[in-house]
Amino acid sequence: MSPNVEGPNHASAPSAPVLAAYSYCEAVTGTQARNFAYGIRLLPTDKRQAMSALYAFSRRVDDIGDGTLAPEAKLARLEDTRAVLGRIRAGEVEEDDTDPVAVALAHAARRFPIPLGGLDELIDGVLMDVRGEEYETWDDLAVYCRCVAGAIGRLSLGVFGTVGPGEHAEEYADTLGLALQLTNILRDVREDAGNGRTYLPAEDLAKFGCAEGFKDGRAPAGSDFPGLVHHEVRRARALFTEGYRLLPMLDRRSGACVAAMAGIYRRLLDRIEREPAAVLRGRVSLPPHEKAYVAVRGLSGLDARAISRRTARRRA
């Protein structure tokens, strides 16, 4: 798939049932993914609708993995969801289908060159969760992150398209997805520990005395938890720096969307870096007014230009 496109295919304008399906997906996005919603509201309608459809399908997959079903039932539900994706890919989903997410995603895939295989990768990543896989090294964890987040970056690029030369655009989108996912992992340390999971690489946990995990929202006695957090923050910042090279390849509003979403996560990373222990008390978040400020900066292009200048200086 080449993401370098002039724009969406307007040959198939949304019918009333398709518009209703998109509205459902936008409602899911607005209530379940506020960080994501702040970014995509900067997009024109057609791209915002497509991104909402992608999110709603992705959320369905995530909810299966995070739910309370037995592992065998989760595996069956994930394969059922993969079958829905197969119907979308084969053009078998009609506008009167009872699944609004499938209807919206099928229409979006006709409108834009979305690489739907990325959603197969997402399902593969959630299957890794269901099986309880652990990650010894960062390279091991990066495989998981590419499935659950890097793939989303590449899917999004199918909607955004590129302007001018788009060489390495998919690589940068993938890397930015890794940066976002690693930030998520740091933010959710307590929540994941409560579910019996620690996503951080085992070799990093051992290096900083945290191999026992984080029971009851506490780091092991004698561990260097701040050192662990700062180590992962540095890794995430390096990924952001590389991933931000995507921004000059996007049109203004798509670039604003990416800058806004990434900017929110960068601010979360700043907070985590300043107070590592905060992630053991609960999920770190930004207040709505700060998210709105980041969105305004994204739409104005201020963040995108600043990021491009910093990236250029580092490459010089």
N, C-alpha and C positions, 0 to 999 in steps of 0.2 A: 504494500500500500504506500503510495506517495501522498503525504499530507499537503503538498504544495498545490492548493486549489484556488481558483478565482473566487469561489463563493459557493453557497448552497445550491442545490438543485431545486428550483422553484416550480418544476413541472407538476409537482404533486402538492398543491396547497392543502392545508389541513381541513378535513371535513368536520362537521359538528362532533361526531363520535371521537375523532382523533383529538380535537381540541379539549374535549372532556377528559380524555386519557392523559393529555399533557397537564391539565389542571390538577388532576389527582397526583401526578408525579411531583409537580411543583409544591403541592401541599405537604407531601411527604418530606421533600427536601427542606422546606421552611421550618418544619417542626422537629426534624430529626438531625439536621446537619447545619446548624446556624453559621458556623465558620464558612462552610462551603457556599451557603446561600448568600452570604455577604459578598462573596466574590462573583458569583454568576449573575447577580442582579445588574452587574455592569455590562452584560452582554446584550446584543440585539435580541429581539424576541425569539427568532428561529434557533439561534445558538443556545439561548437560555433554556428553551424547551428541550432541546436535544440533551443538554447537560443534566437537566432534571430527570429525564428518562434513564440516562446512564446511572445517575445516583440511585434512583428508586430500585433499579434492578440490582445494583451492587448492595444496597441496603438489605434487600431480601436475602441475598446470599450471606451477608454478615450476620443477620438476625438468626438464620438457621444455625450457624456456627456458635453463636453466643447464647443460644436458647437453652432450655432445660430438658429437651428431648434426650433419650438415650442415644449413645453414639451410633448404634445401628440405624436408628430412625433418622438421625441427622444425615448419615451417608445416603440413605434412600431419598431424602428430601433434596439433597444436593444434586443427585443424579436426575431427579425429576426436573429440577431447575435447569440443568444442562440440556435436558430434552426440550424444554421451552426455548432455550437459546438456539437449539438446532432447528426448530420450527421457524424462528425468526430468520435465521440464516437462509433457510430454504424458501422463504417468501410465502409461508403457509399460514401466517397470522392475518386474519381478516379484520376489517374495521369494527365488526360487530362481535368480536371475540370478547368473552366475559372478563378477561384479564387486562385491566387498563395499562399496566406496566408493559406487557408484551405488545399491546397496540401502539403505545407511544414509542417504544424502542424500535419496533419494526418500521414505523414511519421515519424516525430519525435516521435509521440506517439507510433508507432510500434517499434521504435528503443530503446526507453527508457521507464521505468515505470512511466510516468508522470501522476500525479493525476489530471485529467482534470476537476474534480469538483472544483478545485481552480479557474478556469476561470468562472464557474458559480458564485462563490463568488465575483469575480471581477465585474461581471455584476450586482450582487445585490448591491455592494457598489456604483456603478455609478448610479443605480436607486435611491439610497439615495440622491445623489447629485441632480438629476433631480427633486426629490420631495422637495428639499430645506430643508432637515432635519437639525436640529441644535442639539448641544451636550452640555448638562448641566454639565456633569462631565467628568473626564478623562476616567472613565470606559465606559461611553457612546461613547466617541470619539474612544476608543480602539477597539470597535466593528467595526466601520467604517474602521479604519486603518488595522484591520485584514483582512477585505474583499479586500481592494484595494492594500495592500502591504504585509501583512503577508502571504496571499495566494500565492503571487508571490514567496516569499521565499520558501514555501513548494513545489511549482511547480518546482522551480530551483533545489531543492534537488533531485527531481526525475531524473533530468539530471545528476547531480553531482555524486549521489550515496554516500556511506560512506565507509570508510576503518576501519576495526576493529569494536568494539562494537559501535553501533549507537543509543543507548538508549538516548532519549530526543532530538535527532537531529531535528526532525520536530518542537518541541517546541522552540529550539534555533533559527531555521530558521525563524519561525513566529515572534519571539521577535526581531530579527535583522530587519525584515521587518517593524515592528512598529517604531524602531529607525530611519530608513531611512525616513519613512513617516512623522514622527514628525519634522524631520529636513526640509523636503520639505515644511511642513505647515509654519514653521518659515520663511523660505526663501521667500515664496510666499505671505506674509502678504499683501503687497501693491496690488499685482495683484489680489488676491482673493477679497480684499476690493473693488477694481474697478469693480468687477463682482457681488458686493452685498453680498459677503460671508465672514464670519469669522469662521474658523474651530476650533479655540482654545476654550477650554471648557468655558462655560458661567460663571461658578463659579470662574475660574481663572481670567477672564476678570474683573469681579466685584471686586475681592479681590485687584486688582492693579489699580482700577479706570478707566478701559478701556471698560466698558460695552457699551458705545456709539459706539464702533467700530473705524475704522480708515479712515474717510472720507478725501479725497484729500491728502492722504499720510501723515496724521498727527495724532498723538495720542491725545486723549481728554485733554483739559486743566486741569492741576493739577494731571494728572495720573502719575503712576510710570511705564512707559513703559519698561525702562531697568530692573526693578524688575520682570516684567512679563516675559520678554525674558529669564532672568537668571534662573527663576523658571522652564521654559520649557526646557532650555538647560540641567539643572541638571537631569530632568526626562529622556531626550534623552540619556544622558551619561550613566545613570543606565541601560537603555535598551541595549545600545551598549555593555556594560560590560557583561551582561547576554548573549546576542546574540553571542558574540565572542567565547563563549564556543563551538560553532559549528566547529571552524576552525580545531582543532586537529582531528576531525572526517572525514575530507575531504582529498582526495589525493592532492599531491603537487600543481598541476595546478588549480584544482578547488578551493583549499584554497587560491591560489594566486589571482584568479579572485574575490573571495568574499572579501579578504583583500584589494584589490585595489579599488573596488567599495565602500566598507565601509570606506576606508581611505579617499577617496575624500569627502564623506559626513562628516566625522569627521573634516576634515579641514574646510569645510564650517561652521560647528558648531563652531569651534574655532573663525572664523572671525566674526560670528554673536555675539558670546559672547563678543568679544573685542569691537565691535561697534554695539550695538543693533539698533541704529537709522538707520543703513544702509539698513535694510529691509523695511523701510518706504520710502526710496528713489528709490528702484528698486530691482530687483532680484540679490542677491549676487552669484557670481560665481568664479571659479578658472581659471587662465589662462592656456592655453594648456600645456605649459612647466611644470607647477606644477602637472597637471594631469598625464603627462608622467612620471614624477619623482615618483609619487605614484605607477603607474603601474609597473615601474622597481623594486621598493622596494617590491611590491607584488610578482612579479615573482621570485625575489631572496630569498623570504621567510623571509626577515628582519622584515617586519611588523607583519607577522603571529607569528613569534617567540617572538617578543616583546609583542604582545597582549597576547599570551599564558602565558608568565611570569607574566604580570601584573594581569591577571585573577587569576592565581594560588596564587599570593600573597594576593589578596583580599579574596580568599576562605580560606586561612590558618588562 
